[in-house]
Amino acid sequence: MGTTERSRRATNLTLDEELLADAKRLGVNLSRAAEDGLQAAVRQARIDEWMNENAAAIESSNGWVEKRGLPLARHRQF
Protein backbone atom coordinates (compact mmCIF):
# COMPACT_ATOMS: atom_id res chain seq x y z
CA MET A 1 0.00 0.00 0.00
CA GLY A 2 2.89 2.37 0.32
CA THR A 3 3.59 5.04 2.88
CA THR A 4 0.53 7.23 2.29
CA GLU A 5 -2.67 6.50 4.15
CA ARG A 6 -5.65 5.67 1.96
CA SER A 7 -9.23 6.33 2.88
CA ARG A 8 -11.22 3.39 4.21
CA ARG A 9 -14.84 2.45 3.67
CA ALA A 10 -16.95 0.18 5.85
CA THR A 11 -18.37 -2.90 4.16
CA ASN A 12 -20.20 -6.07 5.07
CA LEU A 13 -18.60 -9.49 4.70
CA THR A 14 -19.94 -12.98 5.12
CA LEU A 15 -17.39 -15.18 6.87
CA ASP A 16 -17.20 -18.73 8.17
CA GLU A 17 -18.44 -18.65 11.80
CA GLU A 18 -15.70 -20.89 13.19
CA LEU A 19 -12.98 -18.94 11.41
CA LEU A 20 -14.42 -15.66 12.68
CA ALA A 21 -14.59 -16.99 16.25
CA ASP A 22 -10.96 -18.16 16.09
CA ALA A 23 -9.82 -14.84 14.69
CA LYS A 24 -11.59 -12.88 17.43
CA ARG A 25 -10.24 -15.21 20.13
CA LEU A 26 -6.72 -14.77 18.81
CA GLY A 27 -7.03 -11.00 18.52
CA VAL A 28 -6.69 -10.90 14.73
CA ASN A 29 -7.52 -7.48 13.30
CA LEU A 30 -10.31 -8.47 10.93
CA SER A 31 -10.14 -5.35 8.80
CA ARG A 32 -6.38 -5.64 8.32
CA ALA A 33 -6.55 -9.39 7.62
CA ALA A 34 -9.36 -8.93 5.09
CA GLU A 35 -7.54 -6.07 3.40
CA ASP A 36 -4.26 -8.03 3.25
CA GLY A 37 -6.05 -11.06 1.78
CA LEU A 38 -7.95 -8.94 -0.73
CA GLN A 39 -4.76 -7.16 -1.73
CA ALA A 40 -3.07 -10.51 -2.42
CA ALA A 41 -6.09 -11.73 -4.41
CA VAL A 42 -6.15 -8.55 -6.51
CA ARG A 43 -2.40 -8.78 -7.13
CA GLN A 44 -2.80 -12.38 -8.36
CA ALA A 45 -5.84 -11.47 -10.47
CA ARG A 46 -3.83 -8.70 -12.16
CA ILE A 47 -1.02 -11.15 -12.89
CA ASP A 48 -3.50 -13.67 -14.32
CA GLU A 49 -5.17 -10.96 -16.41
CA TRP A 50 -1.81 -9.82 -17.82
CA MET A 51 -0.78 -13.39 -18.60
CA ASN A 52 -4.07 -14.02 -20.42
CA GLU A 53 -3.86 -10.76 -22.37
CA ASN A 54 -0.27 -11.48 -23.41
CA ALA A 55 -0.45 -15.26 -23.89
CA ALA A 56 -0.15 -15.08 -27.69
CA ALA A 57 2.91 -12.81 -27.55
CA ILE A 58 4.57 -14.97 -24.90
CA GLU A 59 3.90 -18.11 -26.93
CA SER A 60 5.26 -16.46 -30.07
CA SER A 61 8.40 -15.30 -28.27
CA ASN A 62 8.99 -18.71 -26.73
CA GLY A 63 8.53 -20.33 -30.15
CA TRP A 64 11.08 -17.97 -31.68
CA VAL A 65 13.64 -18.81 -28.98
CA GLU A 66 12.98 -22.55 -29.34
CA LYS A 67 13.66 -22.33 -33.10
CA ARG A 68 16.58 -19.89 -33.08
CA GLY A 69 17.95 -19.87 -29.54
CA LEU A 70 18.56 -16.83 -27.35
CA PRO A 71 19.46 -13.77 -29.44
CA LEU A 72 22.65 -12.93 -27.53
CA ALA A 73 23.55 -16.42 -26.31
CA ARG A 74 27.09 -16.21 -27.68
CA HIS A 75 27.82 -13.38 -25.22
CA ARG A 76 26.72 -15.32 -22.14
CA GLN A 77 29.41 -15.84 -19.51
CA PHE A 78 27.68 -18.86 -17.94
Chimera marker file (.cmm) of the C-alpha trace (Angstrom):
<marker_set name="trace">
<marker id="1" x="0.000" y="0.000" z="0.000" r="1" g="1" b="0" radius="0.5"/>
<marker id="2" x="2.895" y="2.373" z="0.321" r="1" g="1" b="0" radius="0.5"/>
<marker id="3" x="3.592" y="5.044" z="2.884" r="1" g="1" b="0" radius="0.5"/>
<marker id="4" x="0.528" y="7.228" z="2.288" r="1" g="1" b="0" radius="0.5"/>
<marker id="5" x="-2.665" y="6.501" z="4.153" r="1" g="1" b="0" radius="0.5"/>
<marker id="6" x="-5.646" y="5.673" z="1.959" r="1" g="1" b="0" radius="0.5"/>
<marker id="7" x="-9.226" y="6.329" z="2.882" r="1" g="1" b="0" radius="0.5"/>
<marker id="8" x="-11.218" y="3.390" z="4.212" r="1" g="1" b="0" radius="0.5"/>
<marker id="9" x="-14.843" y="2.448" z="3.671" r="1" g="1" b="0" radius="0.5"/>
<marker id="10" x="-16.952" y="0.176" z="5.846" r="1" g="1" b="0" radius="0.5"/>
<marker id="11" x="-18.373" y="-2.900" z="4.159" r="1" g="1" b="0" radius="0.5"/>
<marker id="12" x="-20.202" y="-6.071" z="5.065" r="1" g="1" b="0" radius="0.5"/>
<marker id="13" x="-18.596" y="-9.490" z="4.699" r="1" g="1" b="0" radius="0.5"/>
<marker id="14" x="-19.944" y="-12.985" z="5.118" r="1" g="1" b="0" radius="0.5"/>
<marker id="15" x="-17.390" y="-15.183" z="6.874" r="1" g="1" b="0" radius="0.5"/>
<marker id="16" x="-17.203" y="-18.727" z="8.174" r="1" g="1" b="0" radius="0.5"/>
<marker id="17" x="-18.439" y="-18.651" z="11.801" r="1" g="1" b="0" radius="0.5"/>
<marker id="18" x="-15.698" y="-20.889" z="13.190" r="1" g="1" b="0" radius="0.5"/>
<marker id="19" x="-12.977" y="-18.941" z="11.412" r="1" g="1" b="0" radius="0.5"/>
<marker id="20" x="-14.415" y="-15.660" z="12.677" r="1" g="1" b="0" radius="0.5"/>
<marker id="21" x="-14.587" y="-16.985" z="16.248" r="1" g="1" b="0" radius="0.5"/>
<marker id="22" x="-10.964" y="-18.165" z="16.091" r="1" g="1" b="0" radius="0.5"/>
<marker id="23" x="-9.816" y="-14.843" z="14.690" r="1" g="1" b="0" radius="0.5"/>
<marker id="24" x="-11.587" y="-12.884" z="17.426" r="1" g="1" b="0" radius="0.5"/>
<marker id="25" x="-10.243" y="-15.211" z="20.134" r="1" g="1" b="0" radius="0.5"/>
<marker id="26" x="-6.716" y="-14.766" z="18.814" r="1" g="1" b="0" radius="0.5"/>
<marker id="27" x="-7.028" y="-10.995" z="18.516" r="1" g="1" b="0" radius="0.5"/>
<marker id="28" x="-6.693" y="-10.895" z="14.734" r="1" g="1" b="0" radius="0.5"/>
<marker id="29" x="-7.518" y="-7.478" z="13.304" r="1" g="1" b="0" radius="0.5"/>
<marker id="30" x="-10.314" y="-8.469" z="10.925" r="1" g="1" b="0" radius="0.5"/>
<marker id="31" x="-10.138" y="-5.348" z="8.799" r="1" g="1" b="0" radius="0.5"/>
<marker id="32" x="-6.381" y="-5.640" z="8.319" r="1" g="1" b="0" radius="0.5"/>
<marker id="33" x="-6.547" y="-9.387" z="7.624" r="1" g="1" b="0" radius="0.5"/>
<marker id="34" x="-9.362" y="-8.932" z="5.094" r="1" g="1" b="0" radius="0.5"/>
<marker id="35" x="-7.537" y="-6.071" z="3.401" r="1" g="1" b="0" radius="0.5"/>
<marker id="36" x="-4.265" y="-8.026" z="3.245" r="1" g="1" b="0" radius="0.5"/>
<marker id="37" x="-6.052" y="-11.055" z="1.781" r="1" g="1" b="0" radius="0.5"/>
<marker id="38" x="-7.953" y="-8.943" z="-0.726" r="1" g="1" b="0" radius="0.5"/>
<marker id="39" x="-4.759" y="-7.156" z="-1.731" r="1" g="1" b="0" radius="0.5"/>
<marker id="40" x="-3.074" y="-10.508" z="-2.416" r="1" g="1" b="0" radius="0.5"/>
<marker id="41" x="-6.087" y="-11.734" z="-4.406" r="1" g="1" b="0" radius="0.5"/>
<marker id="42" x="-6.153" y="-8.550" z="-6.508" r="1" g="1" b="0" radius="0.5"/>
<marker id="43" x="-2.402" y="-8.785" z="-7.130" r="1" g="1" b="0" radius="0.5"/>
<marker id="44" x="-2.798" y="-12.377" z="-8.358" r="1" g="1" b="0" radius="0.5"/>
<marker id="45" x="-5.842" y="-11.474" z="-10.472" r="1" g="1" b="0" radius="0.5"/>
<marker id="46" x="-3.827" y="-8.700" z="-12.159" r="1" g="1" b="0" radius="0.5"/>
<marker id="47" x="-1.016" y="-11.155" z="-12.894" r="1" g="1" b="0" radius="0.5"/>
<marker id="48" x="-3.497" y="-13.675" z="-14.323" r="1" g="1" b="0" radius="0.5"/>
<marker id="49" x="-5.168" y="-10.955" z="-16.410" r="1" g="1" b="0" radius="0.5"/>
<marker id="50" x="-1.814" y="-9.818" z="-17.824" r="1" g="1" b="0" radius="0.5"/>
<marker id="51" x="-0.775" y="-13.390" z="-18.597" r="1" g="1" b="0" radius="0.5"/>
<marker id="52" x="-4.068" y="-14.021" z="-20.423" r="1" g="1" b="0" radius="0.5"/>
<marker id="53" x="-3.855" y="-10.757" z="-22.369" r="1" g="1" b="0" radius="0.5"/>
<marker id="54" x="-0.267" y="-11.485" z="-23.409" r="1" g="1" b="0" radius="0.5"/>
<marker id="55" x="-0.446" y="-15.260" z="-23.887" r="1" g="1" b="0" radius="0.5"/>
<marker id="56" x="-0.147" y="-15.076" z="-27.691" r="1" g="1" b="0" radius="0.5"/>
<marker id="57" x="2.908" y="-12.806" z="-27.552" r="1" g="1" b="0" radius="0.5"/>
<marker id="58" x="4.572" y="-14.968" z="-24.902" r="1" g="1" b="0" radius="0.5"/>
<marker id="59" x="3.897" y="-18.114" z="-26.931" r="1" g="1" b="0" radius="0.5"/>
<marker id="60" x="5.261" y="-16.461" z="-30.072" r="1" g="1" b="0" radius="0.5"/>
<marker id="61" x="8.398" y="-15.296" z="-28.274" r="1" g="1" b="0" radius="0.5"/>
<marker id="62" x="8.985" y="-18.710" z="-26.730" r="1" g="1" b="0" radius="0.5"/>
<marker id="63" x="8.532" y="-20.331" z="-30.146" r="1" g="1" b="0" radius="0.5"/>
<marker id="64" x="11.080" y="-17.973" z="-31.679" r="1" g="1" b="0" radius="0.5"/>
<marker id="65" x="13.637" y="-18.810" z="-28.984" r="1" g="1" b="0" radius="0.5"/>
<marker id="66" x="12.984" y="-22.548" z="-29.343" r="1" g="1" b="0" radius="0.5"/>
<marker id="67" x="13.663" y="-22.325" z="-33.097" r="1" g="1" b="0" radius="0.5"/>
<marker id="68" x="16.579" y="-19.893" z="-33.077" r="1" g="1" b="0" radius="0.5"/>
<marker id="69" x="17.947" y="-19.867" z="-29.538" r="1" g="1" b="0" radius="0.5"/>
<marker id="70" x="18.559" y="-16.833" z="-27.355" r="1" g="1" b="0" radius="0.5"/>
<marker id="71" x="19.464" y="-13.770" z="-29.438" r="1" g="1" b="0" radius="0.5"/>
<marker id="72" x="22.655" y="-12.934" z="-27.534" r="1" g="1" b="0" radius="0.5"/>
<marker id="73" x="23.551" y="-16.423" z="-26.310" r="1" g="1" b="0" radius="0.5"/>
<marker id="74" x="27.093" y="-16.210" z="-27.683" r="1" g="1" b="0" radius="0.5"/>
<marker id="75" x="27.817" y="-13.378" z="-25.220" r="1" g="1" b="0" radius="0.5"/>
<marker id="76" x="26.722" y="-15.317" z="-22.140" r="1" g="1" b="0" radius="0.5"/>
<marker id="77" x="29.414" y="-15.839" z="-19.510" r="1" g="1" b="0" radius="0.5"/>
<marker id="78" x="27.683" y="-18.858" z="-17.937" r="1" g="1" b="0" radius="0.5"/>
<link id1="1" id2="2" r="1" g="1" b="0" radius="0.2"/>
<link id1="2" id2="3" r="1" g="1" b="0" radius="0.2"/>
<link id1="3" id2="4" r="1" g="1" b="0" radius="0.2"/>
<link id1="4" id2="5" r="1" g="1" b="0" radius="0.2"/>
<link id1="5" id2="6" r="1" g="1" b="0" radius="0.2"/>
<link id1="6" id2="7" r="1" g="1" b="0" radius="0.2"/>
<link id1="7" id2="8" r="1" g="1" b="0" radius="0.2"/>
<link id1="8" id2="9" r="1" g="1" b="0" radius="0.2"/>
<link id1="9" id2="10" r="1" g="1" b="0" radius="0.2"/>
<link id1="10" id2="11" r="1" g="1" b="0" radius="0.2"/>
<link id1="11" id2="12" r="1" g="1" b="0" radius="0.2"/>
<link id1="12" id2="13" r="1" g="1" b="0" radius="0.2"/>
<link id1="13" id2="14" r="1" g="1" b="0" radius="0.2"/>
<link id1="14" id2="15" r="1" g="1" b="0" radius="0.2"/>
<link id1="15" id2="16" r="1" g="1" b="0" radius="0.2"/>
<link id1="16" id2="17" r="1" g="1" b="0" radius="0.2"/>
<link id1="17" id2="18" r="1" g="1" b="0" radius="0.2"/>
<link id1="18" id2="19" r="1" g="1" b="0" radius="0.2"/>
<link id1="19" id2="20" r="1" g="1" b="0" radius="0.2"/>
<link id1="20" id2="21" r="1" g="1" b="0" radius="0.2"/>
<link id1="21" id2="22" r="1" g="1" b="0" radius="0.2"/>
<link id1="22" id2="23" r="1" g="1" b="0" radius="0.2"/>
<link id1="23" id2="24" r="1" g="1" b="0" radius="0.2"/>
<link id1="24" id2="25" r="1" g="1" b="0" radius="0.2"/>
<link id1="25" id2="26" r="1" g="1" b="0" radius="0.2"/>
<link id1="26" id2="27" r="1" g="1" b="0" radius="0.2"/>
<link id1="27" id2="28" r="1" g="1" b="0" radius="0.2"/>
<link id1="28" id2="29" r="1" g="1" b="0" radius="0.2"/>
<link id1="29" id2="30" r="1" g="1" b="0" radius="0.2"/>
<link id1="30" id2="31" r="1" g="1" b="0" radius="0.2"/>
<link id1="31" id2="32" r="1" g="1" b="0" radius="0.2"/>
<link id1="32" id2="33" r="1" g="1" b="0" radius="0.2"/>
<link id1="33" id2="34" r="1" g="1" b="0" radius="0.2"/>
<link id1="34" id2="35" r="1" g="1" b="0" radius="0.2"/>
<link id1="35" id2="36" r="1" g="1" b="0" radius="0.2"/>
<link id1="36" id2="37" r="1" g="1" b="0" radius="0.2"/>
<link id1="37" id2="38" r="1" g="1" b="0" radius="0.2"/>
<link id1="38" id2="39" r="1" g="1" b="0" radius="0.2"/>
<link id1="39" id2="40" r="1" g="1" b="0" radius="0.2"/>
<link id1="40" id2="41" r="1" g="1" b="0" radius="0.2"/>
<link id1="41" id2="42" r="1" g="1" b="0" radius="0.2"/>
<link id1="42" id2="43" r="1" g="1" b="0" radius="0.2"/>
<link id1="43" id2="44" r="1" g="1" b="0" radius="0.2"/>
<link id1="44" id2="45" r="1" g="1" b="0" radius="0.2"/>
<link id1="45" id2="46" r="1" g="1" b="0" radius="0.2"/>
<link id1="46" id2="47" r="1" g="1" b="0" radius="0.2"/>
<link id1="47" id2="48" r="1" g="1" b="0" radius="0.2"/>
<link id1="48" id2="49" r="1" g="1" b="0" radius="0.2"/>
<link id1="49" id2="50" r="1" g="1" b="0" radius="0.2"/>
<link id1="50" id2="51" r="1" g="1" b="0" radius="0.2"/>
<link id1="51" id2="52" r="1" g="1" b="0" radius="0.2"/>
<link id1="52" id2="53" r="1" g="1" b="0" radius="0.2"/>
<link id1="53" id2="54" r="1" g="1" b="0" radius="0.2"/>
<link id1="54" id2="55" r="1" g="1" b="0" radius="0.2"/>
<link id1="55" id2="56" r="1" g="1" b="0" radius="0.2"/>
<link id1="56" id2="57" r="1" g="1" b="0" radius="0.2"/>
<link id1="57" id2="58" r="1" g="1" b="0" radius="0.2"/>
<link id1="58" id2="59" r="1" g="1" b="0" radius="0.2"/>
<link id1="59" id2="60" r="1" g="1" b="0" radius="0.2"/>
<link id1="60" id2="61" r="1" g="1" b="0" radius="0.2"/>
<link id1="61" id2="62" r="1" g="1" b="0" radius="0.2"/>
<link id1="62" id2="63" r="1" g="1" b="0" radius="0.2"/>
<link id1="63" id2="64" r="1" g="1" b="0" radius="0.2"/>
<link id1="64" id2="65" r="1" g="1" b="0" radius="0.2"/>
<link id1="65" id2="66" r="1" g="1" b="0" radius="0.2"/>
<link id1="66" id2="67" r="1" g="1" b="0" radius="0.2"/>
<link id1="67" id2="68" r="1" g="1" b="0" radius="0.2"/>
<link id1="68" id2="69" r="1" g="1" b="0" radius="0.2"/>
<link id1="69" id2="70" r="1" g="1" b="0" radius="0.2"/>
<link id1="70" id2="71" r="1" g="1" b="0" radius="0.2"/>
<link id1="71" id2="72" r="1" g="1" b="0" radius="0.2"/>
<link id1="72" id2="73" r="1" g="1" b="0" radius="0.2"/>
<link id1="73" id2="74" r="1" g="1" b="0" radius="0.2"/>
<link id1="74" id2="75" r="1" g="1" b="0" radius="0.2"/>
<link id1="75" id2="76" r="1" g="1" b="0" radius="0.2"/>
<link id1="76" id2="77" r="1" g="1" b="0" radius="0.2"/>
<link id1="77" id2="78" r="1" g="1" b="0" radius="0.2"/>
</marker_set>
